Amino acid sequence: VLGFLAMWFAFCCLFGPLEVAADCIPCVGPCLGDAIQTIACCVSCLPGCACALGVIGIVWVAMRPMVGIPLILFFLVTLCGFVGYKVYRKNQAGEARSCDIVEPEGKPEGVADGDIALEA
């Protein structure tokens, strides 16, 4: 239990600079900093749990393989989920960049180079 809490706390501390940066915003900074701290605490629970189960699973594989193997499998499934999500987001960002705006090649009749054409 202490190892899990230590991992969770460590992942919460990774978001510390974001909290401080939000606190520097005038008027709404303290409220925004507290909101970021709360969200960071909730978000960091899953990776903290996965890392703790990975370490616990490695130790249990040496002592009792029937207990350690499911813990390692849960860790690997969670890790694959994180990697899959990262690849998915990277592909979405690549698709968003590839959707360029294509301008028409020809100009409407009666429009000079510097004029702006308005369609009715």
Buried (B, 14 or more C-beta within 10 A) or exposed (E): EEBBEEBBEEBBEEBEEBBEEBBEEEEEBEEBBEEBBEEBBEEBBBBBBBBBBBBBBEEBBEEEEEEBEEBBEBBBEBBEEEEEEEEEEEEEEEEEEEEEEEEEEEEEEEEEEEEEEEEE
